[in-house]
Amino acid sequence: MAPDGHAIRRIDWPGAGGTPRGSILFLPGRGDCYEKYLEALEQWHRAGWRVTASDWRGQAGSGRLGNDRVTGHIDDFARWVDDLAHLWQDWKAQTPAPHVLMGHSMGGHLVLRAMAERRVDPDAAILSAPMLGFYGSILPVSWMHRVADVMKRFGDPARPAWKWSEKPGEVPVTRINLLTHDAERYEDELWWREKRPELVMGPGSWGWVERAYESMRALDRPDVLEAIRVPVLLLGTSNDKLVDMIAIEAAARRLPAGELLSFGDEARHEILREVDPVRDRAMTAIADFLDRAAVARHDEG
């Protein structure tokens, strides 16, 4: 339960026998649900980590904040940062160190923002295709932010910002081309959406778009990322058609302990749900990073 009483869904795996190597908290992306990442979460669990995943307020199994069940809306990303900070303090007190924060896409953005604002203090962080910029922006981000602000003000901020399909909640047939080359893993998401209709979400609202620009610009200010001393592994692909790989590369350079694993045409946005050669490379790099995080924590102890 959030401090204001809003119910937020989470799932936990205890350590897989013996003393856990540490604890992982994973946050999914915009419109996502933790069911999409069960394969990766189970793999980390089997490697000896205690694992928790949580939905974001207003999507998947954690209710809605807009006018319908499909559009993803938020009045301010600060609300999500507050929720993460609250969850972090409770979760950290109940789980063994080292404590690792992970986030995909919007989840990666919010993890980084919470770290920048010193609302969370992980021993290490992993960001999969973090939403640090939008793909294909022609105008400067400041201009795009102004456009989004105008659209937000002249109409209902909770209205959809883009068209998704003729039937609300119906997945466009070309959606897989944005996310993964792996048809079986993509079908797994559709299976969950069919079995649990509460997970279905489509476009974001104009309120979400404007607040996303505001939040990304805040992270882009001088000395913000430079102040984060935590080891951070970023994963990104130049073939991403949702988030900006150039912004991810820039963040990796600005973070004092940042590391970047880059992919090309072989990977789409959901690197952790890609075909095996891509996914295996990503999971191997993450396992190595987790090993180093665990060793570093042990040495400090």
N, C-alpha and C positions, 0 to 999 in steps of 0.2 A: 504493500500500500504506500502510495506517495503521501507526503505530509498533509496534502489537502484531501486525502481520502480516495483519490483516483486509483482504481485497481490496475496494476500492471503485471502482465503475464511473464513468468520466467520458468526455466527448466534447469535442473541440477543433476550432475553426475558426481558421485563421490569418487575418490581415488580407486583405481582398479587393483585393489589388494595391496597390503603393506602401507608404508608411509607415502603419501602423495609427494611428487616431485615439486609441487607448487600448485597454483591456482590460476585459471584462465577465465576471464569474463569477456564474452563475445556479444557485440551489438550489430544487428543487420542494417541494411540500407533502407532508403525510402521505399515504402510500399512492400517491404519484405516481411517475412516471418522467419522465426528461427528454424522451422521445419526444413527450410531450404538447405540448411547447413548441418543437418544431423550427421551426414557422412563425415565431414571434417571434425565435428565436435566429438563423435565417437572415436575417431582416430587419435585425437589428442588424449582422450580419456584412456584408451588402451595403452598409450605411451606412458601412463602413470600420472597424468595431470588431473586435478579436480577441476571440473568444467561447469560453468554456468552460462546460459544465454538468456537474453531478455528482449522482448519486443519494446518498441517505443510507444509511449502514450499516443493514442489516436490512430493506431494502425494495427493490423493483424488482430491478435486476441486481446488488445488493450483498449478497446472502445474506439470511438470516433469523436472528432472535434469540429467537424464541418456540418453541412446541411443534409448530407446523404451518406450512404454506406460505402461509396466508391471513391469519392474525391478525398485526397489527403490534404488536410489543412492544419495549420498551426498559427497562433498569433505572434509567437516569437520563439526563435530557437533557444533563447535563454530558459524557457520552460523545460526543454529537453535536457539542457545542461544541469538544471536544478535536480531533475529526476535522476540523472546519472550520478550526480554527487551524493544524493541521498542513498541510492542503491550501493554505491561504492563503499561508503562508510559502514553500512550494515554488513555487506558481503565480505569486506576485508577483515572485519572483526571476527568472522565466523570461519575463515578459511586459512589454510597454511600458506606461508610465503615460499618462494617469491610470488608476487601478484602481477599478472600480465593482463593488460587491456588490449582487446582486439576489436576492430570495427571495419565493416565493409561499406564503401561508397559514402552515403550520408552518415552512416555510423562511424566511419573513419574520420570524417570531418568533425563530428561532435566529440569524439575521443580526443582529437588534437586540440579542439577549442577548450575542452574541460581541463586539459593539461596546461594550456597556455594561461588559463585563468586560475590555475593552482587549486582547482576544485577536487582534483584527484591526484594521487601520487604513486603511480605504478612503478614497479621495478623495471619494466620494459613495456613497449607497445608495438603492435603490428597493425598496419593499415593496408587493407586490400582495396585498390582502386579508389582511394579517398576522394571525396567530392570537394576539391579545392578550386575548381573552376569548371564551367560548362563547356562541352565540346562545341566547336563551330561558331563561337561568338565572333561576329564581324566587327562590331563596335567595341570601344574600350569598356571594361567592366563597369566603370563609373557611369557611363552613358546607359548601358543596359540596365543598371540599377535604377536610374531615373525613369526609364520607360516602364519597368515593372512597377515602380511606385505609382506612376500615373494610372496604370491599369488597375492597380489595387484600390486606388482612391475613387475612381469613377466606375463604381459598381460594387457588387457584393464581393468582399475579399475572399470569401469561401467558395466562389464559383470556380469551375475548372479552368486551368490556364491553357490547356490544349485539348484537342479532340483525340479520343482514344479508340473508340469503335462506335458503330451504330447502336449497339445494344450495351447499356451500362454493365460493366463487369465482364464482358466478353473479351477474351484475349485476342489482339490482332495477330493474324497468321505470320506476319513478318517480325514479330517481337523477338523470336529466337535469334535473329540475325544481329541484334544488339547485345545479346547476353552471353551466348556460348555456342561452340561448335558441336557440343555433345547433346544429341537429340534425346538420349535416354535420361540424362540428368535433367534436361529441360522438362520432359514429360513427367518426371517425378514431382516437380513444382505444380504442374497442372493437376496431378492426382490429388495432392494435398488441398488445392483450391476447390476441387470438386467435393472431397470428403468433408472439408471444413469451410463452408461458404463465408464464415466470418473473417477468413484470411484475405478475401478478395479486395484488392485496391487498384484503382486506375490512376488517372492523372493527379498531379498536385494542383493546389489552388493558386490563385494570384497572390494571396497572402503568403503562401509557402515560398513562391518564387522570389518575391521581394525580400523576405526575411533571409532566404538563402544567399542572395547577393550581399545583403548587409553583413551576414556572418562571415562569408568568404573574404570580404574586404577588410573586416576586422583582423582576420588572421594574416592578411597580406601587409599589415602596417609594419613599419621598421621596428626591429628588435623584439617582435612578438615571438616568432619561432626561434630566434636566436637565444632566447632565455630558457628554452626547454632543454635540460641537460640529460633527460632520460634517453636511453638507447631506443631508437625507433626504426623498425624495418618497414619500408614502403614497397608495395607491389603495384605495378602499373603496366599498361600496354599502349603502344602507339596506335593500335588498332581500335582503341576505345572510342565509341561514338556517343557516349553519354557524359563522361567527365574528361577534363583536359589533362593530357599527359604532360604537357609543358609545365603546367602548374605543379604537378606532382614532382617532376624533376627539380623544379626550383625549390620546393619545400625540402627535398632531400638534401640539397646543397646548403640550405639555411640552417637546418637542424644540426647542432654541434655533434650529436652522436647519431646522425641519420645514415641509413643504408638504403640502397635502392636495388630492387630486382626488376629488371626491365624485360618485357616481352614485345613481340612484333605482331605480324599478321596471323601468327598461330593462335593468338589469344584474343578473346573479346572481354567485355566488362567483368563478367563473373569468373575470375581466374580460378577461384576455389571450386568451381563447378564446371571446369573445362574438360576436354578430352584428356585421357590419362597422361600422355607425355608432358602436357603443359601443367596439369594439376600436380603430377608427381614432382616436377621440378620445383613448383611453388611450395609444396608441403615439405620437401627435403630442406629447402632454404629456411622455412619456418622452424623445422625441427632443430636445425643447427643453431638458429638464433635463440630458440628456447633453451637449448643445452647451455649456451653461453650465459644466458640470463640466470639459469639455475646455479651454474658454477660460480658466477659472480656473487650471487646472494649467499651461497655457502661459504665462500671465502671471506665475505664481510662478517658473517656470523662467527 
